[in-house]
Amino acid sequence: IADPGAAPADRAALALAAAGTAVDRDMFAGTRRGPAALAAAAPLAAAAGEPVVRWDLSTLQLYADYQAELFGGDQDEGVGGGAAGEETGRLPAFGPEGRDGARLAELAARADRLTVDAPDAGRRGWASFYGALVVDNLMGDRTGSTARFGSALRLGDQVGDGLLVSYVERHLGGHDEEDGNLAAARARWER
């Protein structure tokens, strides 16, 4: 990112990789590094001038916004305690109670647009997955998330994206477990 002599597309790719890592770390380690990394990546993505780079940035922004809703607010404002980059000990809050319905609808619509506009099947699968997370975990509409999860699973299988497939199977296995279908849950989780 710091090499001003690098091609704009290369600088953007590196910045997006760093932002993706930060956003994932926020999700799984409770840090708050994503917003700063996304802010650093935005001008580099714009300078690259490539639609796929802008799509990748928009998708990471959607995922970060999903996390902000899931964990109770704007991660830049110290929700959950701790300074930027520190672990916060945040706990997720599922369902629509206490959330702005218009904000949730906007997140789902963004995921749907990203799904339609995806430049390839793999990216379409990830956008569908993020849309399923919004609909299932934030809106509390498990039925509405089923088609999105199913699409993400099919696309993940189609392109051989084992990470995407594993995330979808984990969520669908949770649905099976909630329904009392432990054999189906286990089959998904062991896949």
Disulfide bonds with the S-S distance in Angstrom:
none
